[in-house]
Amino acid sequence: MQDFFTVHNLGRGFERPESGIAHPGNGAPFGIYASADGWISIVMCPWSKIVQGLGDPALEAYNNPQILFDQRDQIYEVLQQYFHQKTTAEWLDILLALDIWCAPALELKDVANDPQVRHLEAFTEIDHPKAGRVRVTNIPFRMSGTPGSIRRPAPLVGQHGRVILRELGYNENRITELESRGLLTVEEIPTQ
């Protein structure tokens, strides 16, 4: 949304900073920083809280929204020097106590074991007709009155091909001809 707002109202788009922060429309301290033993992600927060958390009042010199945006690459490098000094857990203790939005940045293989991910039931298992029991991402939100669930896997390539082509007016002979010529992949999987 903010990308469209910027293009439509300011006549320009965001340029991704050299520091590679996740969103080109955000200024410092937004980004992912290497700690002594991993990574920590910081999103929007008042600059004064970051200064307090890092314990260096000299950083207040950057406390201007325009500076935090325009100099975000340089500020990222300055902050990175601090984050290297402590572990991710140590930084989380410090920053979360200041109500700063932050979290460990995890490797994909570690996400499913995160306590919050488990609490949210962000993954579930389903039976796949070819692969057997597989783990998939779950529905991202829950509504109390109409809780959703994943009841079946995504269709295989061509799984519903015959049904769709019939709905489009193709007869069985034409569908078989297209399939035999290699122009169409149709795979029927029995429903359970």
N, C-alpha and C positions, 0 to 999 in steps of 0.2 A: 504494500500500500504506500509506504513512504517513498518507494522508488517512483511510483506513478505521480505522487504529489510533487516530487522534486522536478521530474521531467515536465509535467504540465504547468507548474507554477513558476519554476525558476529557469526553465528552458535548458536544463542540462541534467545529465545523469551523474550518478556517483562513480568515482574512479576508485578501484580497489587499491588500498595502500600497499606499499612494499612489504610491510610487516605481515601481510597475509591474514589480518584479523577476519573473523568470520563474516562480518557484514560491512560493506564499504560505506554505509551511511552512518556508522557510529564512530565516535571519537574515543580517545583514551579514557579509561583504562580497558575498555572492551577488548577481550581477546583471550587467547590461550597461552599460558606461560609455562615454561619448563621449571619445575622445582628441583630440589636436590635428588628426588627419587621418582619423579613422574611428571604429571602435568596438572595444572589447575586452570579452570575456566572462570573468567570474571565477566559479568555483564554490567548492566547499567547500575551506577551507584554514585552518590555524591563524592566528588573528588576529595573533599576534606576527610571522609571516612577512610579512603585509601591511604592518605597521608598519615592519618592516625595509626592505621594498621601496620604500615611500613616503618613508622617511628622516626620519620625524617621531616621535620618542619620545613626544610629548604624546598621540598616538593610543592609547597603552597604557591611557589612562583608560577606554576602551570595552571592554577585555579581560575581559569577563564574558559567558558565554553568554546570560544573561537580558537583559542590556543590548543585546547584539548583535541579539537578536530583537525586543525591545520598542521599541527606538529605531532600527530599521533604516532607516526613512525619513529621519530626521535624519542618520544615519551615511552613508547613500547620498549625500546632498547634500554632506556634508563630503568624502567620497572623490572625488566628481565634480570638485571644485575641483582636486584633485591630477592626475587623469587628463587634464584639459584641457591640462596643461603639457607633455606629451610626445606623440610620435607612437605609434601602435599598435606599430610595430616596436620602438621604444625600450622601451616597457613590456613587450613580450614578452621582450626580452633580459634585462631586470631580473627580472621575475617568474618566468620559466622557470628562471633560474639559482638561484632559491630553491625550486624544485620546487613552485611554486604552479600549481594546475590553472587554466589560462587559455588563451584562443585568440582570434584575431581574430573578430569577429562580422561575417560577410560578407553582402553583398547576395545575393539568390537568384541573380542573373545571374553572380555570381563564384564560387559554390560549386564548380562542376564543374572549375574551374581550380586549386583548392587542391591542393597536392602530396599531402596525406594522402588526400584524396578520390580523386585519380587512383590512388594506390598501392592503395587498397582496392577499386578498380574499382567505385565506388558507382553508376555509371551504365553502361548498356549500350544497344545498339540492336537493334531488332526490326523485322520487316516487318509493316506493318498493311495489311489488305485494301483500305482506302479512302484512308488518308493516306500510304501508301508507307513509306519507312524513317523510323522515329521513335526518338528517344532517350527512355529511361525509367529510373527508378531501378532498381537491381539488387537482388538478394536481399541483405538486410542482414548476413548472416553466412555463413560457409563452414565446412563440416565436411569433414575430409580424406577420410573413407571414403565419404561420400555428398554430394559437392558438387552443389548445385542450380544450375539455370540457368533463365532465362526463355526459353521456347521459342515462345510465341505471345502475342499481345495479349489484353487482356480482351475478352470477347464484346461485340458491338454490342447495342444495345437490341433485344430480341426474337430475337437470333441463334439461340438454341436453343429458341425458343418452341414450335415444332411437336413436337420431341422430348419436351420436358417435358410438354406437354399430352397427348401420346399416352400417356406413362407414367402420367398421372393419369386415363386412361380416356376422353379425348375422341376422337371419331372425326374423320376428315378433313372431313366435311361440316360438323360443328359448329365446327371450327377455322376453316374458310373463312368460315362465316357470321359468327363473331365478328370476324374480320378485316375483312370487307366492311362491317360496321356501324361500324367505327372503334373498336371496344372493345378491340382487341388489335393490337399491332404485332408482326409476325413477319417477320424478315429472315433468309433463308437465305444463308450465305456458303459457297461451296465450300471444302472442306478441302483443304489442300495436302499 
